[in-house]
Amino acid sequence: PMASTGQIDFERCGSNKPYVDMSKGVYRSSDDRGVVNVNEESQLEERRAKESTVLFEDGERTIDFVLCYEKLSNETKEDENEPDPNSIEDDKKREQAKKRNWFLKQCEKKGLEMEKQHWKDSPEKKTYYIKIHAPHDTLLRYAEELSYRMPIETVVKSRSKTHMYLEQLIGPYLPHVPSNLKINDYLTVPFKYSLKDHFVDADKPKFFTTAQRSALTWHILQNTQYEEDDKSIGIGPL
């Protein structure tokens, strides 16, 4: 099968997103490590480095999940492309490669977008990384399938005269809270794609949190076939 990559962290993986080591079927969460800045130049470099770990090469699409697996032992630096599965001599590795390719194609059919990083460009020079992006429309459709409760409108609270009097009395002494930090009260209901125009910010990327994006992508990976057999489903066996 795909060889074990052993201990792989997010710095080596090139992303701070959740990922699956397809060699071991291991799911890992992110581990955000900070860097101390000493001047403006280092801050700029850090910002650029951070952006490169959360975006595709186009600098626009976010990385919602990362898959990885080791190269074959006979692959060399002269090889420009990954070997065709049918050319692999080892029966077990050949079947594993076929399943993986089938799985990735099915994921694309479900709406996921992918960007492969060749093992020659990886820090450890032996691991393929597949960065996955879930387009907004794909997330919306699976949010409906999973009945995600999403905000549909702002809840208007009625206030009594006593409440308004107390607010005027002690309001000046309360700490100021920036508008971007205030928490809005929303009425949430199971999301419906056909009614998406009625949900708050459903047409904007911020509609889903980073955690929700990763969770929805994980759901797709867990429910995608890796062989034509209807029972061969999910990334786990890979």
Buried (B, 14 or more C-beta within 10 A) or exposed (E): BBBEBEEBEBEBBBBBBBBBBBBBEEBBEBEEEEEEEEEEEEEEEBEEEBEBBBBBEEEEBBBBBBBBBBBBEEBEEEBEEBBEBEEBEEEEBBBBBBBBBBBBEBBEEBBBBBBEBBBBEBEEEBBBBBBBBBEEEBBBBBBBEEEBEBBBEEEEEEEEEEEEEEEEEEEEEEEEEEEEEEEEEBEBBEBBBEEBEEBBEBEEEEBBEBEBBBBBBBBBBEBBBBBEEEEBBBBEEB
